Amino acid sequence: MSLSFWTTLASLGLGARIQPTGWTAPSGDFVLCLGSDVAGYTERLAPGAYLEIYQTNTFDDANVVRFASRTRGAESMPGDLAWKASLRIDDVDFAERIIEPGSLFDWNEFAFNVSQVAAGAHKLAFRLSLVDLGSTVIPDGGIEVEIPAWYFDALSFDTSIGSPILLNAVPEGGHDRISRTANVEFEIVDLGSDGIDLAETFVTLNGVPVYSAGVFQPGWAGPESATSTPQPNAKRFVIDPQNSFDSEQDITIEVHSKTNAGAPLVGSWTFYIVDETFPAVASANALTTTTVHVAFNEPMTSTTSTDPNDATNPENYTFEPLPADGIPAVTPTTASVEKLSSESFIVTASEAFTPGVAYSIIVANAQDANGNAIQAPNNSATFTFSLPVPNGRSFDLWRMIPQMNRQEDETGDLVRFIRCLQEPVDLALYDVDTFPQIIDLDIAPEPFVDQMLLDMGNPFAFAASLSLTDKRRLLRVLPTLIGQKGLRRGIINVVRFFLGIEIEIHSLYEDGWIIGEDELGETTYLGTNVQALIYSFEIESPIALTDDERDKISQIANYMKPAHTHLIRIIEPTVSPTADHWELGLSEIGVETILH
């Protein structure tokens, strides 16, 4: 195999050997990249624009040229425009892929079949081109499109493969988030010169016959279903299903074939269809006068509460009262949303719900983990908050009104007015009934847990940033920790509690004589009479600390230490810097140069 330096032929100014941010190089630190390593970069282009990188090769006895590859699609494309990645020999496409918008794929079976390429030197090229799959109207000066990325590296020339083989399957095995309307494509290649016998070729999809003995079976003979001969010894199959795949379906393709000389092939691979079903609200249950537990039927996007499509965004939840018989009801807004899991959330209302009145909680805009937004009518659920009443208590204001006045209420205005008063009275009684909960550290709301810590004289200011669970843990052990103030083990225990780090404490002058062992003049050394040094100590950490950890250890030590002692320093293990050496032919002086 003869090699030259890669040559870039581009109608754009992009395409280089780089140290990528969007891919881990399979060999070394640098890869070839066609397109933009940074997502979101755009240019005004027209169909026919391309990037190409090539070199001259002789393939000798090679059958297949393989390489490591990744594509990152543009977030979206205008009209019917698409980016195509193609493998070319002597300016002829040998294999190609359409780079789907929003996709990120590692390609393991994207390869050149060179088994029938003639001897001599040939141009081996990778091309990224803008194509129009329909009839997109392109204005003068081009149209704004995002530039994708196509990374590739580690070319190998395979001479040891048996015959026949499967190549260039789309979608590849293991790929997920495949469109429900995707075609299935692949090549059967005879690495000899016999060619493929279509009469002995059978293809099944999840066990269902798709192609048998030269004929596409009913249900799979869509407009694009076809076989072709990209090289004399190869057959390319395109299967266009006449019905869409099911959402989240596992698809297994199995191929049985033979060459015209009878050499057999058996191969299979599996890919996965994207989730395109809309999420739904599974249930809503009132927990308290202001909180509702909302459950979805699948994992939701729930990382950033300011994201308009996030399930933790309070703006995505609204309450609608469903009063009956004229019962008054407030219409609260959403104050906050707490994530319990990717499918479960606690929604807190701005004010208390009317007891005994049905409410509907309506969710809008929230998306599942695959980007499907919730849709009506599956975006709401009904709940009712009923106040628990102790046995034997009756606090019905209407029954407290004299019977004569109730009988005189011919218009019903009095009963409606009393019902308006009944609601705040019931809520006030509920608060009284639940008052004991605020002194139970296991179930008390967080503001009361904070007050308990304050009442117990919590000396650790950074405890305010702890989670509610950790604050409850601190409440249980705080008396014990404070009781160990002035002891070495107290410092160690508190650091372990807050940071999970096992430190060691050393006095600067802790080596004294051992009676009966040490000898004057033999194990004697000159100490100091400086009291501050005699009562000084240092803390040794087994790990390198962050600034925050170092500051917390200092605060803990300065509070927990005996009053007459002094923390001198915190010792941490040192991390040796990793040298980033030059790469011959690639590194540039003054650019990749680091002094070490």
HUCORFEN-V288551 format. One record per residue. RES is the residue in one letter. SS is DSSP state (@ for helix, = for strand, . for the rest). Layout:
res=(RES/RES)
ss=(SS/SS)
//
This chain:
res=(M/S/L/S/F/W/T/T/L/A/S/L/G/L/G/A/R/I/Q/P/T/G/W/T/A/P/S/G/D/F/V/L/C/L/G/S/D/V/A/G/Y/T/E/R/L/A/P/G/A/Y/L/E/I/Y/Q/T/N/T/F/D/D/A/N/V/V/R/F/A/S/R/T/R/G/A/E/S/M/P/G/D/L/A/W/K/A/S/L/R/I/D/D/V/D/F/A/E/R/I/I/E/P/G/S/L/F/D/W/N/E/F/A/F/N/V/S/Q/V/A/A/G/A/H/K/L/A/F/R/L/S/L/V/D/L/G/S/T/V/I/P/D/G/G/I/E/V/E/I/P/A/W/Y/F/D/A/L/S/F/D/T/S/I/G/S/P/I/L/L/N/A/V/P/E/G/G/H/D/R/I/S/R/T/A/N/V/E/F/E/I/V/D/L/G/S/D/G/I/D/L/A/E/T/F/V/T/L/N/G/V/P/V/Y/S/A/G/V/F/Q/P/G/W/A/G/P/E/S/A/T/S/T/P/Q/P/N/A/K/R/F/V/I/D/P/Q/N/S/F/D/S/E/Q/D/I/T/I/E/V/H/S/K/T/N/A/G/A/P/L/V/G/S/W/T/F/Y/I/V/D/E/T/F/P/A/V/A/S/A/N/A/L/T/T/T/T/V/H/V/A/F/N/E/P/M/T/S/T/T/S/T/D/P/N/D/A/T/N/P/E/N/Y/T/F/E/P/L/P/A/D/G/I/P/A/V/T/P/T/T/A/S/V/E/K/L/S/S/E/S/F/I/V/T/A/S/E/A/F/T/P/G/V/A/Y/S/I/I/V/A/N/A/Q/D/A/N/G/N/A/I/Q/A/P/N/N/S/A/T/F/T/F/S/L/P/V/P/N/G/R/S/F/D/L/W/R/M/I/P/Q/M/N/R/Q/E/D/E/T/G/D/L/V/R/F/I/R/C/L/Q/E/P/V/D/L/A/L/Y/D/V/D/T/F/P/Q/I/I/D/L/D/I/A/P/E/P/F/V/D/Q/M/L/L/D/M/G/N/P/F/A/F/A/A/S/L/S/L/T/D/K/R/R/L/L/R/V/L/P/T/L/I/G/Q/K/G/L/R/R/G/I/I/N/V/V/R/F/F/L/G/I/E/I/E/I/H/S/L/Y/E/D/G/W/I/I/G/E/D/E/L/G/E/T/T/Y/L/G/T/N/V/Q/A/L/I/Y/S/F/E/I/E/S/P/I/A/L/T/D/D/E/R/D/K/I/S/Q/I/A/N/Y/M/K/P/A/H/T/H/L/I/R/I/I/E/P/T/V/S/P/T/A/D/H/W/E/L/G/L/S/E/I/G/V/E/T/I/L/H)
ss=(././././././=/=/=/=/./././././=/=/=/././././././././././././=/=/=/=/=/././././././=/=/=/=/././././=/=/=/=/=/=/=/=/=/./././././=/=/=/=/=/=/=/=/=/././././././././=/=/=/=/=/=/=/=/=/././=/=/=/=/=/=/=/=/././././=/=/=/=/././././=/=/./././././././=/=/=/=/=/=/=/=/=/=/=/=/././././././././././=/=/=/=/././=/=/=/=/=/=/=/=/=/=/././././././=/=/=/=/=/=/./././././././=/./././././=/=/=/=/=/=/././././././=/=/=/=/=/=/=/=/=/=/././=/=/=/=/=/././=/=/././././=/././././=/=/=/./././././=/=/=/=/=/=/=/./././././././././=/=/=/=/=/=/=/=/=/=/././././=/=/=/=/=/=/=/=/=/=/./././././././=/=/=/=/=/=/././././=/=/=/=/=/=/./././=/./././././././././././././@/@/@/=/=/=/=/=/=/./././././././././././=/=/=/=/=/=/=/=/././=/=/=/=/=/=/././././././././=/=/=/=/=/=/./././=/=/././././=/././././././=/=/=/=/=/././././././././././././@/@/@/@/././@/@/@/@/@/@/././././@/@/@/@/@/@/@/@/@/@/@/@/@/@/@/@/@/@/@/@/@/./@/@/@/@/@/././././././@/@/@/@/@/@/@/@/@/@/./././././@/@/@/@/@/././@/@/@/@/@/@/@/@/@/@/@/@/@/@/@/@/././././@/@/@/@/@/@/@/@/@/@/@/@/././././=/=/=/=/./././././././././././././././././././././././@/@/@/@/./=/=/=/=/=/././././././@/@/@/@/@/@/@/@/@/@/@/@/@/@/./././././=/=/=/=/=/=/././././././././././././././././././././././././.)
//
